[in-house]
Amino acid sequence: MKKNKMALYMVIASLIFLFIAGVVYSQDDIQSLEHDIFMNRERPAAVFPHTLHADELQLDCLECHHIYKNGENIWDESELCDCTGCHSLEADGKKMSAMRAFHSNCKECHLEKNKGPYTCGGCHPKKK
């Protein structure tokens, strides 16, 4: 009888562990495109499921990540790429503003592929 109870406790403990691990790892993929330059937002930061875009839709990393030199995208995965490292709050010469860069990159791709949100609330859901 004691062996049966112990086995039951082990199964329950294993299930609890798997549930917690699943919740933790499923949230790892969801990123919030939060940047310090956007101080007075009208809406919350956009929610971005990176794994959906990179793995499931198999988008090339260079679709979003870029570092241009002599007109060629030389970005590689070893380099961290923060959009606001180059794009500032206001447009600067040929560099578009950070907000325009995000909107044109994301929204235009969603419209072109007819997939994903393209309204303000679709990308920037209000917090409940």
C-alpha positions in Angstrom: 0.0 0.0 0.0 2.8 2.4 0.9 4.5 1.7 -2.5 1.3 2.6 -4.3 1.0 5.9 -2.4 4.6 6.7 -3.1 4.2 6.0 -6.8 1.1 8.2 -6.9 3.0 11.0 -5.1 5.8 10.7 -7.6 3.4 10.9 -10.6 1.7 13.9 -9.1 5.0 15.6 -8.4 6.2 14.9 -12.0 3.0 16.3 -13.5 3.3 19.4 -11.4 6.9 19.9 -12.5 6.0 19.4 -16.2 3.2 21.9 -15.9 5.4 24.5 -14.3 8.2 23.9 -16.8 5.7 24.2 -19.7 4.4 27.5 -18.4 7.8 28.9 -17.9 9.2 27.9 -21.3 6.1 28.8 -23.2 6.4 32.4 -22.0 10.1 32.6 -22.9 9.2 33.1 -26.6 6.9 36.1 -26.0 8.8 39.3 -26.1 7.7 42.8 -25.5 9.3 45.3 -27.8 10.0 47.7 -25.0 12.5 50.6 -25.6 13.4 53.4 -23.3 13.2 56.1 -26.0 9.4 55.8 -26.1 8.6 57.6 -22.9 5.0 58.9 -23.4 3.3 56.0 -25.1 -0.3 56.1 -26.2 -0.4 52.3 -26.2 1.7 49.6 -24.4 4.7 48.1 -26.1 4.0 45.6 -28.9 4.0 41.9 -28.0 6.2 39.9 -30.3 6.3 36.1 -30.5 9.9 35.5 -31.8 9.7 31.7 -32.1 6.5 32.0 -34.2 8.3 34.3 -36.7 11.7 32.6 -36.7 10.9 28.9 -36.4 7.2 28.3 -37.4 7.1 30.9 -40.3 10.7 30.3 -41.1 11.4 34.0 -41.8 15.1 34.8 -42.5 16.6 36.7 -39.6 17.7 39.4 -42.0 14.1 40.2 -42.7 14.1 42.1 -39.3 17.7 42.3 -38.1 20.1 44.5 -40.1 23.4 46.3 -39.9 24.1 48.0 -43.2 27.6 48.8 -44.6 28.0 49.9 -48.2 24.4 49.0 -48.9 24.8 45.4 -47.8 23.2 43.8 -44.7 26.2 42.4 -42.8 24.3 41.4 -39.6 25.0 37.9 -38.2 23.5 36.1 -35.3 26.6 36.7 -33.1 25.8 40.4 -33.0 23.1 41.7 -30.6 20.9 44.1 -32.6 18.8 46.6 -30.8 16.8 48.7 -33.2 17.1 51.8 -31.0 20.9 51.5 -31.2 20.7 53.1 -34.7 17.1 54.3 -35.0 16.3 57.2 -32.6 13.0 58.9 -31.7 13.3 61.3 -34.6 14.4 60.5 -38.2 18.1 61.3 -38.8 19.2 61.8 -42.3 18.4 58.6 -44.2 17.6 56.7 -41.0 13.9 56.6 -40.3 12.6 57.1 -36.8 12.4 54.0 -34.5 8.6 54.0 -34.5 8.5 54.2 -38.3 11.1 51.5 -38.6 9.1 49.1 -36.4 5.8 50.0 -38.0 7.0 49.7 -41.6 8.9 46.5 -41.0 6.1 44.7 -39.1 3.0 46.2 -40.6 4.1 46.1 -44.2 5.1 42.4 -43.8 1.8 41.5 -42.2 -0.1 43.3 -45.0 2.0 41.8 -47.7 1.5 38.2 -46.4 -2.0 38.9 -45.3 -1.1 37.3 -41.9 -0.8 38.7 -38.4 -2.2 41.9 -36.9 -1.9 45.2 -38.6 -4.2 47.4 -36.5 -2.9 49.3 -33.5 -4.7 47.1 -30.9 -3.6 44.0 -32.7 0.1 44.6 -31.9 -0.3 46.8 -28.9 -3.0 45.1 -26.7 -4.2 47.1 -23.8 -3.3 45.6 -20.5 -6.1 44.0 -18.5 
